[in-house]
Amino acid sequence: GESVGLHLPTLSVQEGDNSIINCAYSNSASDYFIWYKQESGKGPQFIIDIRSNMDKRQGQRVTVLLNKTVKHLSLQIAATQPGDSAVYFCAENISDDKIIFGKGTRLHILP
Amino acid sequence: GAGVSQSPRYKVAKRGQDVALRCDPISGHVSLFWYQQALGQGPEFLTYFQNEAQLDKSGLPSDRFFAERPEGSVSTLKIQRTQQEDSAVYLCASSLAGPTKQFFGPGTRLTVL
């Protein structure tokens, strides 16, 4: 069936290093992808999105890469900071009214 | 406030009780979504409103779950005869239109004893 998944459940990164969070998706018809950040006790917060007609999009300290050939999505965070500690979810738009979320990757920042 | 708000933030119910969870979306947002998030999992879609119309309720797990948005603004998710497996965080999100760029509320953590 359709699914959005993540390769690693937990990622530990040294403060100041770059972080790369990966995601695999299986619905080849999805045309829109989103990354969300969720801190403890809060709802998901939109980080960045990308449409399927693009392969890269940059924001402030974040870059999303989309490889449609292998159905892979990644989120790169530059110069990781303690405030980046959170669970990160990728999500894909599978229909006009619905997105589905992956299971999430916890990003842990080492001092 | 400028964001999506939800109340209560925490709810403890005894098995068999009915509960009602409230969502106040961002003013002017046409679309409203409810999600269920189990511990350690991603949010799972429950239902979607466009204004007052419930366009998709395919994610509601049983007929004990009911959602409404009578005036196209505030929404209520009601769960009747709660069961332990209903324990989760219930998230509400709104957007200007459709599922893109949704803004989430803080969620209501429901614990059924």
Interface residues (C-beta under 8 A of the other chain):
Chain A: V4 Y32 I34 Y36 G41 K42 G43 P44 Q45 F46 D49 F89 A91 N93 D96 D97 K98 I99 I100 F101 G102 K103 G104
Chain B: V4 S31 G40 Q41 G42 P43 E44 F45 Y48 Q50 L55 D56 L91 A93 G98 P99 T100 K101 Q102 F103 F104 G105 P106 G107
